[in-house]
Amino acid sequence: MSPNRIVATAPILIIGLIALFSVGTASIHTAKADSALALSVTDQRVDIDYGEKISIATTIDTGIDAESISGVRTLFRARGGSTIWSYSYPQFKTNDSNISQLAVSFEILTGPGSYYPPGAEFDIEIEITDANGETASVISPEPIEYLDPTRDWKRVEGDGYTIIYYGVDRSSVDDLIAKIDHRIPTLEATLGVTDPPNFKAIVFPNIQEATPSFPPVSKTATDQYLFAGFAQPEYRLFVQGQMNATTFTHELAHLYTHEAVSSSFLGGIPSWLNEGLSRFLETGSSEPSNKRLRDTVSPDELLSLKHMLTIPGQRRDVSIFYPQAGAFVGYLIEEYSHATMADFLEQLNKGRSVEDAFELIYDKPLYEVENNWRALFGAEALPIPSATAEPSEHTDTEVEITSVPLVDYEAAANAASGGNTSSQPQSTATTAPSSLPTATPENTPVFDPSVFEDEQNPNWAVAGIVIGLSVIVGVWLFTSRRRMPKRKS
């Protein structure tokens, strides 16, 4: 056989190996489907050590003698639009008083390195394998909600969301709901989301009490209470440090935006659009942002959109970024309509780039509309982008984490203009001004080995065959390569 023929045959052999391996794994799934185990959850006890872990003790009736159980695997997943299953192999023992029952104990870590936001709900599944290798699973009938058990949590329903709170008068909550419900039609029309899932809002009485429940960002941020709230789109909830309608609408808009572009959200959308939408939707008008810009920002300080793909790190730039994002996005909505913005987001959700989607929907290049907007503030036009693309500050593979300081725009503007400031950090008031930005982190997904692992005991026969054939193919390719005539240089 010629060397070329050998090389051409190699892919066929590899495909055969893959097919053989697929047959082996398919037989595993068939065995699971035909399992004679009949499982039911008879009891479940949950102990929440808030900020550290959730301990779960479950009693399972197996329908057979529990002594014949060879393995147990527990799986859990926080509910949301883009969460994944995690698993562990827990401790288990038989019940002395009932031979068919199995006691299973395991933990979900929620402390440093395993952060989950308050309000996250976990679905639990328990998978049991008997001595014959047959496997069956049962899902716990009730999800586990992660909340601090030392607090007296209360719940009130709004239009498509639930507020979970403590330490606040009910009348304040009712006033908040009335304001937010009035904003919902504008959110739906602007973002094109007409049938959203039910969202959660976990509201603390003040920022100091909320901060320990925020995602870990830095010790300074925690010690100085630098954040007003965090949206957690993957869990379809947000955490907030006060009953503030403006902050609430801002965070809720982030969740709506995530639903609008959920198909492409791992690649992210530029921060000027994400934060600009939330900023505009706080009131449904660009005027607050326009006024803030005119009062505190000179025309030559305006940022270009290409430098607003992520939230800046400098305090002064942040004080420009938020009102500018809200003013520009507000200009797009008020000049071209809410429906046009919804169409733009729909194109982004289909996978188009920002520039392509913008020109398709607005019938103009993004830079041209940006310069039209800058002219309204007396700023110089930016140069037309060159044909050679500049290196981007934001790539499709990045998962954006926006950590936004709790900035008082008035103080930042005074500091920039030479007003009286203190070199010492100022404590943050528990009642934040309505213009405070918040943070919308995108947590990096955790690798889930269960996607690749089908059972606790692997099929060693299939593995041995695959390894053996791989060695044969490797030797065959190596020896045939040595027989090939050397090329003349």
C-alpha positions as CSV (number, residue, x, y, z in Angstrom):
1,M,0.0,0.0,0.0
2,S,1.4,3.4,-0.9
3,P,2.1,6.0,1.8
4,N,-0.5,8.3,0.3
5,R,-3.1,5.5,0.5
6,I,-2.1,5.0,4.2
7,V,-2.6,8.6,5.0
8,A,-5.9,8.7,3.2
9,T,-7.1,5.6,5.1
10,A,-6.1,7.1,8.6
11,P,-9.2,9.4,8.8
12,I,-11.5,6.4,8.0
13,L,-9.9,4.5,10.9
14,I,-10.3,7.4,13.2
15,I,-14.0,7.8,12.3
16,G,-14.3,4.0,13.0
17,L,-12.8,4.5,16.4
18,I,-15.2,7.3,17.1
19,A,-18.2,5.2,16.0
20,L,-17.1,2.3,18.1
21,F,-16.7,4.6,21.1
22,S,-20.2,6.1,20.4
23,V,-21.7,2.6,20.4
24,G,-20.1,1.9,23.8
25,T,-21.5,5.0,25.3
26,A,-24.9,4.5,23.8
27,S,-25.1,1.2,25.5
28,I,-24.5,2.9,28.8
29,H,-27.4,5.3,28.3
30,T,-29.6,2.3,27.3
31,A,-28.7,0.6,30.6
32,K,-29.8,3.7,32.5
33,A,-33.1,4.0,30.6
34,D,-33.9,0.4,31.5
35,S,-33.1,0.7,35.2
36,A,-35.4,-1.1,37.6
37,L,-34.8,1.3,40.4
38,A,-37.8,3.3,41.5
39,L,-36.7,6.4,43.5
40,S,-38.7,8.8,45.5
41,V,-37.7,11.6,48.0
42,T,-39.4,10.9,51.3
43,D,-37.6,13.7,53.4
44,Q,-35.3,16.6,52.8
45,R,-33.7,18.9,55.4
46,V,-31.8,22.0,54.5
47,D,-29.4,24.1,56.7
48,I,-28.1,27.3,55.3
49,D,-24.8,28.7,56.7
50,Y,-25.2,32.0,54.9
51,G,-22.1,33.1,53.1
52,E,-20.5,29.6,53.5
53,K,-22.5,26.6,52.4
54,I,-25.9,24.9,52.1
55,S,-26.1,21.5,53.9
56,I,-28.7,19.1,52.5
57,A,-29.8,15.8,54.1
58,T,-32.2,13.8,51.9
59,T,-33.9,10.4,52.4
60,I,-34.5,8.4,49.3
61,D,-36.7,5.4,48.9
62,T,-35.0,3.2,46.3
63,G,-37.6,0.5,45.9
64,I,-35.0,-2.2,46.5
65,D,-32.7,-3.3,49.3
66,A,-30.5,-0.3,49.8
67,E,-27.6,-2.5,50.7
68,S,-27.2,-3.3,47.0
69,I,-26.6,0.4,46.1
70,S,-23.1,0.8,44.8
71,G,-22.9,4.5,44.1
72,V,-24.7,7.9,44.6
73,R,-24.2,11.1,42.7
74,T,-25.8,14.4,43.6
75,L,-26.3,17.1,41.0
76,F,-27.4,20.7,41.5
77,R,-28.0,23.8,39.3
78,A,-29.1,27.3,40.2
79,R,-32.2,28.3,38.2
80,G,-31.6,30.9,35.5
81,G,-31.2,31.4,31.8
82,S,-27.5,30.3,31.4
83,T,-26.6,28.2,34.5
84,I,-25.1,24.7,34.4
85,W,-25.3,21.5,36.5
86,S,-22.6,20.7,39.0
87,Y,-22.2,17.3,40.8
88,S,-20.5,15.5,43.6
89,Y,-20.2,12.0,45.1
90,P,-21.7,12.4,48.6
91,Q,-21.8,10.3,51.7
92,F,-24.7,7.9,52.0
93,K,-25.9,5.2,54.3
94,T,-28.8,2.8,54.7
95,N,-31.7,3.3,57.0
96,D,-31.7,0.8,59.9
97,S,-35.5,0.9,60.2
98,N,-36.3,0.6,56.5
99,I,-34.1,-1.4,54.2
100,S,-35.2,0.3,51.0
101,Q,-34.3,3.8,52.2
102,L,-31.0,5.6,51.7
103,A,-29.8,8.7,53.6
104,V,-27.8,11.1,51.4
105,S,-25.9,14.1,52.8
106,F,-24.1,16.7,50.7
107,E,-23.2,20.4,50.5
108,I,-23.4,23.3,48.1
109,L,-20.5,25.7,48.8
110,T,-21.5,29.4,48.6
111,G,-18.5,31.0,50.2
112,P,-15.3,32.6,48.7
113,G,-14.6,31.0,45.3
114,S,-18.1,29.6,45.1
115,Y,-20.2,32.7,45.2
116,Y,-24.0,32.6,44.6
117,P,-26.2,35.6,45.0
118,P,-29.0,35.7,47.6
119,G,-32.3,34.5,46.1
120,A,-30.7,31.9,43.9
121,E,-32.9,28.8,43.7
122,F,-31.2,25.4,43.3
123,D,-32.8,22.3,41.6
124,I,-31.5,19.1,43.1
125,E,-31.2,15.7,41.4
126,I,-29.9,12.5,43.0
127,E,-28.6,9.7,40.8
128,I,-28.3,6.2,42.3
129,T,-26.5,3.1,40.8
130,D,-27.1,-0.4,42.0
131,A,-24.8,-3.4,42.1
132,N,-25.8,-4.4,38.5
133,G,-24.7,-1.0,37.1
134,E,-28.3,0.1,36.6
135,T,-28.8,3.8,37.3
136,A,-31.9,5.9,38.0
137,S,-32.4,9.5,39.3
138,V,-34.9,11.5,41.1
139,I,-35.4,15.3,41.3
140,S,-36.2,16.9,44.6
141,P,-39.8,18.2,44.4
142,E,-38.9,21.6,46.0
143,P,-36.1,23.9,45.0
144,I,-33.8,25.3,47.6
145,E,-33.7,29.1,47.9
146,Y,-30.5,30.6,49.2
147,L,-31.3,33.4,51.7
148,D,-29.9,34.4,55.0
149,P,-32.2,32.5,57.5
150,T,-31.5,35.0,60.2
151,R,-33.5,37.7,58.4
152,D,-37.3,38.0,58.3
153,W,-37.8,38.0,54.5
154,K,-41.1,39.1,53.0
155,R,-42.3,38.9,49.4
156,V,-44.4,41.1,47.2
157,E,-45.3,40.5,43.6
158,G,-44.9,43.2,40.9
159,D,-45.6,43.2,37.1
160,G,-43.3,40.3,36.1
161,Y,-41.0,40.4,39.2
162,T,-41.0,39.5,42.8
163,I,-39.4,41.8,45.5
164,I,-37.9,39.9,48.4
165,Y,-37.0,42.2,51.3
166,Y,-36.7,42.8,55.0
167,G,-36.3,45.8,57.3
168,V,-38.5,48.1,55.2
169,D,-42.0,49.3,55.7
170,R,-44.6,47.7,53.4
171,S,-45.9,51.1,52.3
172,S,-42.4,51.9,50.9
173,V,-42.5,48.6,48.9
174,D,-46.0,49.3,47.6
175,D,-44.9,52.8,46.5
176,L,-41.8,51.3,44.7
177,I,-44.0,48.7,42.9
178,A,-46.4,51.4,41.6
179,K,-43.4,53.4,40.1
180,I,-41.8,50.3,38.6
181,D,-45.0,48.9,37.1
182,H,-45.5,52.2,35.3
183,R,-42.0,51.8,33.7
184,I,-42.6,48.2,32.5
185,P,-44.3,49.0,29.1
186,T,-41.4,51.3,28.2
187,L,-38.9,48.6,29.0
188,E,-40.8,46.1,26.9
189,A,-41.2,48.5,23.9
190,T,-37.6,49.6,23.9
191,L,-36.0,46.2,24.4
192,G,-38.4,44.1,22.4
193,V,-39.0,41.7,25.3
194,T,-42.8,41.2,25.7
195,D,-42.9,37.8,27.6
196,P,-40.0,37.9,30.1
197,P,-39.6,35.3,32.8
198,N,-40.4,36.3,36.4
199,F,-37.4,38.2,37.8
200,K,-36.4,38.5,41.4
201,A,-35.2,41.6,43.3
202,I,-33.4,41.0,46.6
203,V,-33.6,44.4,48.4
204,F,-31.7,45.1,51.6
205,P,-32.6,48.1,53.8
206,N,-29.3,49.8,53.2
207,I,-26.0,49.4,51.3
208,Q,-24.0,48.5,54.4
209,E,-26.2,45.4,55.0
210,A,-26.3,44.5,51.3
211,T,-22.5,44.7,50.6
212,P,-21.6,41.3,52.2
213,S,-24.0,39.7,49.8
214,F,-22.5,41.4,46.7
215,P,-20.1,39.4,44.4
216,P,-16.5,39.6,45.8
217,V,-14.7,42.4,43.9
218,S,-12.1,43.8,46.2
219,K,-11.5,44.4,49.9
220,T,-11.6,48.2,49.3
221,A,-15.0,47.9,47.6
222,T,-16.3,45.9,50.5
223,D,-14.9,48.1,53.3
224,Q,-15.9,51.4,51.7
225,Y,-19.4,50.3,50.4
226,L,-18.6,51.3,46.8
227,F,-21.5,49.6,45.1
228,A,-25.3,50.2,45.1
229,G,-26.3,46.9,43.6
230,F,-25.5,44.1,41.2
231,A,-27.5,42.6,38.5
232,Q,-27.1,38.8,38.0
233,P,-28.7,38.1,34.6
234,E,-27.6,34.4,34.6
235,Y,-29.8,33.9,37.7
236,R,-32.5,36.3,36.5
237,L,-32.3,38.4,39.7
238,F,-30.5,41.4,41.1
239,V,-29.4,42.5,44.5
240,Q,-29.9,46.1,45.7
241,G,-28.9,48.1,48.8
242,Q,-32.0,50.3,49.2
243,M,-35.7,50.9,48.2
244,N,-34.8,53.2,45.4
245,A,-37.0,53.3,42.3
246,T,-34.2,54.6,40.0
247,T,-31.7,52.0,40.9
248,F,-34.4,49.3,40.8
249,T,-35.4,50.3,37.2
250,H,-31.7,50.4,36.2
251,E,-31.1,46.9,37.4
252,L,-34.3,45.5,36.0
253,A,-33.5,47.0,32.6
254,H,-30.2,45.0,32.7
255,L,-32.2,41.8,33.2
256,Y,-34.5,42.7,30.3
257,T,-31.5,43.6,28.1
258,H,-29.9,40.2,28.8
259,E,-33.1,38.5,27.7
260,A,-33.2,40.6,24.6
261,V,-29.7,39.5,23.5
262,S,-29.5,36.2,25.4
263,S,-28.3,34.2,22.3
264,S,-25.2,36.3,21.9
265,F,-24.6,37.5,25.5
266,L,-21.5,35.4,26.1
267,G,-19.8,37.6,23.6
268,G,-21.3,40.6,25.3
269,I,-22.6,43.8,24.0
270,P,-20.6,47.1,24.4
271,S,-21.0,48.7,27.8
272,W,-22.1,52.0,26.2
273,L,-25.2,50.2,24.9
274,N,-25.8,48.0,28.0
275,E,-25.4,50.8,30.5
276,G,-26.9,53.4,28.2
277,L,-30.1,51.5,27.9
278,S,-30.4,51.1,31.7
279,R,-29.5,54.7,32.3
280,F,-32.1,55.9,29.8
281,L,-34.8,53.5,31.0
282,E,-34.5,54.8,34.6
283,T,-36.8,57.7,33.5
284,G,-37.6,57.0,29.8
285,S,-36.0,60.3,28.9
286,S,-32.5,61.4,27.8
287,E,-32.9,64.8,29.5
288,P,-31.4,63.8,32.9
289,S,-28.3,62.5,31.2
290,N,-28.1,65.5,28.8
291,K,-28.3,67.9,31.7
292,R,-25.6,66.1,33.6
293,L,-23.3,66.2,30.6
294,R,-23.9,69.9,30.0
295,D,-23.4,70.8,33.6
296,T,-20.3,68.8,34.4
297,V,-18.5,67.8,31.2
298,S,-16.9,70.0,28.6
299,P,-17.2,69.1,24.9
300,D,-13.6,68.1,24.5
301,E,-14.0,65.6,27.4
302,L,-16.6,63.5,25.7
303,L,-15.5,59.9,25.1
304,S,-15.6,58.2,21.7
305,L,-17.7,55.0,21.5
306,K,-14.7,52.9,20.7
307,H,-13.4,53.8,24.1
308,M,-16.7,53.0,25.8
309,L,-16.7,49.3,25.0
310,T,-16.1,48.6,28.6
311,I,-16.6,50.7,31.7
312,P,-13.5,52.8,32.4
313,G,-11.5,52.5,35.6
314,Q,-10.8,56.1,36.3
315,R,-13.2,57.9,38.6
316,R,-13.5,61.0,36.4
317,D,-14.0,58.9,33.2
318,V,-16.8,56.9,35.0
319,S,-18.5,60.2,35.9
320,I,-18.5,61.0,32.1
321,F,-19.2,57.5,30.9
322,Y,-22.6,56.9,32.5
323,P,-24.4,60.2,31.5
324,Q,-22.8,60.0,28.1
325,A,-24.0,56.4,27.5
326,G,-27.5,57.4,28.7
327,A,-27.5,60.6,26.5
328,F,-26.4,58.8,23.4
329,V,-28.7,55.8,23.7
330,G,-31.5,58.2,24.6
331,Y,-30.7,60.1,21.4
332,L,-31.0,56.9,19.4
333,I,-34.4,56.0,20.9
334,E,-35.9,59.5,20.8
335,E,-34.6,60.3,17.3
336,Y,-35.4,56.9,15.7
337,S,-38.0,55.4,18.0
338,H,-38.2,52.7,20.6
339,A,-39.2,50.1,18.0
340,T,-36.0,50.8,16.0
341,M,-33.9,50.1,19.1
342,A,-35.7,46.8,19.7
343,D,-35.0,45.9,16.0
344,F,-31.3,46.7,16.6
345,L,-31.1,44.4,19.6
346,E,-32.9,41.7,17.7
347,Q,-30.1,41.8,15.0
348,L,-27.5,41.7,17.7
349,N,-29.2,38.6,19.1
350,K,-29.0,37.0,15.7
351,G,-25.2,37.3,15.8
352,R,-24.5,40.4,13.8
353,S,-21.7,42.8,14.9
354,V,-22.7,46.1,16.4
355,E,-21.6,48.0,13.3
356,D,-23.3,45.8,10.8
357,A,-26.6,45.6,12.9
358,F,-26.5,49.4,13.4
359,E,-26.1,50.2,9.7
360,L,-28.7,47.6,8.7
361,I,-31.4,49.1,11.1
362,Y,-30.5,52.8,11.2
363,D,-29.4,53.0,7.5
364,K,-26.4,55.0,8.6
365,P,-22.9,54.0,9.9
366,L,-22.6,54.2,13.6
367,Y,-19.7,56.8,13.5
368,E,-21.9,59.1,11.4
369,V,-24.7,59.1,14.0
370,E,-22.2,59.4,16.8
371,N,-20.8,62.6,15.2
372,N,-24.3,64.0,14.7
373,W,-24.9,63.5,18.4
374,R,-21.6,65.1,19.3
375,A,-22.5,68.2,17.3
376,L,-25.4,68.7,19.7
377,F,-22.9,69.3,22.5
378,G,-20.5,71.4,20.5
379,A,-17.9,68.6,20.3
380,E,-15.6,68.1,17.3
381,A,-16.5,65.4,14.9
382,L,-14.4,62.2,15.2
383,P,-12.4,61.1,12.2
384,I,-14.0,58.5,9.9
385,P,-12.7,55.1,10.9
386,S,-10.0,53.8,8.6
387,A,-10.4,50.7,6.4
388,T,-7.9,48.9,8.6
389,A,-9.6,48.0,11.9
390,E,-7.9,49.2,15.0
391,P,-7.3,46.6,17.8
392,S,-10.5,46.2,19.7
393,E,-10.7,46.7,23.4
394,H,-13.5,44.1,23.5
395,T,-13.5,40.7,21.9
396,D,-16.2,38.2,21.3
397,T,-14.5,35.7,23.7
398,E,-14.5,38.0,26.7
399,V,-17.0,37.7,29.4
400,E,-17.4,41.2,30.7
401,I,-17.3,41.9,34.4
402,T,-18.3,45.5,35.2
403,S,-17.3,46.7,38.6
404,V,-18.7,50.2,38.8
405,P,-17.7,52.5,41.7
406,L,-20.6,54.1,43.6
407,V,-19.9,57.5,42.2
408,D,-21.5,60.8,43.3
409,Y,-21.4,62.7,40.0
410,E,-21.7,66.0,41.7
411,A,-18.7,65.4,43.9
412,A,-16.7,64.0,41.0
413,A,-17.4,67.1,38.9
414,N,-16.4,69.4,41.7
415,A,-13.2,67.5,42.2
416,A,-12.4,67.7,38.5
417,S,-13.0,71.5,38.5
418,G,-10.8,72.2,41.5
419,G,-13.5,72.2,44.2
420,N,-12.9,71.3,47.8
421,T,-12.3,67.6,48.2
422,S,-10.8,65.5,50.9
423,S,-7.9,63.1,50.4
424,Q,-9.7,60.6,52.7
425,P,-12.4,58.2,51.4
426,Q,-15.8,59.5,52.2
427,S,-18.4,57.2,53.7
428,T,-21.4,56.5,51.4
429,A,-24.8,57.5,52.5
430,T,-27.3,54.7,53.0
431,T,-29.8,56.6,50.8
432,A,-28.0,57.0,47.4
433,P,-28.7,59.8,45.0
434,S,-30.8,58.8,42.0
435,S,-27.9,59.0,39.6
436,L,-25.8,56.3,41.1
437,P,-24.5,53.7,38.7
438,T,-24.6,50.0,39.7
439,A,-22.7,47.0,38.5
440,T,-23.8,44.2,36.2
441,P,-21.3,41.4,36.5
442,E,-21.1,38.5,34.0
443,N,-19.7,35.6,36.0
444,T,-17.5,33.2,34.0
445,P,-19.2,29.8,33.6
446,V,-17.6,27.0,35.6
447,F,-16.5,24.0,33.7
448,D,-18.9,21.1,34.3
449,P,-17.3,17.7,34.0
450,S,-20.7,16.0,34.2
451,V,-21.2,16.9,30.5
452,F,-18.5,14.3,29.7
453,E,-19.0,11.8,32.5
454,D,-21.8,9.4,32.1
455,E,-21.3,7.2,35.2
456,Q,-19.1,6.7,38.1
457,N,-17.6,3.4,36.7
458,P,-16.2,3.9,33.2
459,N,-16.5,1.2,30.5
460,W,-12.9,-0.1,30.5
461,A,-13.5,-2.6,27.7
462,V,-14.4,0.2,25.2
463,A,-11.5,2.3,26.5
464,G,-9.0,-0.6,26.1
465,I,-10.1,-1.2,22.5
466,V,-9.9,2.5,21.6
467,I,-6.4,2.8,23.1
468,G,-5.2,-0.4,21.4
469,L,-6.4,0.7,18.0
470,S,-5.0,4.2,18.5
471,V,-1.5,2.6,19.1
472,I,-1.8,0.5,16.0
473,V,-2.8,3.4,13.8
474,G,0.1,5.5,15.3
475,V,2.7,2.8,14.6
476,W,1.3,2.3,11.1
477,L,1.5,6.0,10.3
478,F,5.0,6.2,11.7
479,T,6.4,3.3,9.8
480,S,4.8,4.3,6.5
481,R,6.2,7.8,7.0
482,R,9.7,6.4,7.2
483,R,9.3,4.5,3.9
484,M,8.3,7.6,2.0
485,P,11.1,9.0,-0.3
486,K,12.8,12.0,1.1
487,R,12.2,15.3,-0.7
488,K,15.1,16.9,-2.5
489,S,15.7,20.4,-1.3
